[in-house]
């Protein structure tokens, strides 16, 4: 499917679209999803200065998977350094197929390691709070069908109209309450040495399997 990406600096938007989505139902809002980019071994992850919208996601009833100022990979909470990738390249998989602890892998795979450095997730912006299925609840297209947000979610602006087309994704989405939806959030990161993230590398490999 076609893909567009708008690159910009802090406080601006990265928009990824794979198909048009004129409307959606609220069923499935908040369900976890893994963006399609993470199935590439050379994808280094998202940045906390970005917003991504993936339409026609096969993992979402709503067909929309959003990435709301999230850093890293959903499937690799601790990330990996370039030095570690080089050092562990020969041991990425043992003879019995066991994943090497500390390395990032393609979702649902213990056979294909990610080949680039990946930043760790931010403790205050874990994937479960910033990457999930959503739906568009308001926008400029008066002919579009918009959803009603379920409890725990508010209809909040996410994708501004930058005058670059793709108005079918411009507008507000159902976003989790109690989570900042602004860029530039920093703070402590997930640490493999400290084990301070609830879901470790191994369990995240099988998170949210595709149908």
Secondary structure, 3 states (H helix, E strand, C coil): CCCECCCCCCCCCCCCECCCCCCCCCCCCCCECCCHHHHCCCCCCECCCCEEEEECCCCCCCCEEEEECCCEECCECCCECHHHHHHCHHHCECCCCCECCCCCECCCCCCCECCCCECCCEHHHCHHHHEEEECEEECCCCCCCCCCCCCCEEEEEEECCCCCCCCCCCEEEEEECCCCCCCCCCCCECCCCCCCCCCCHHHHCCCCCCC
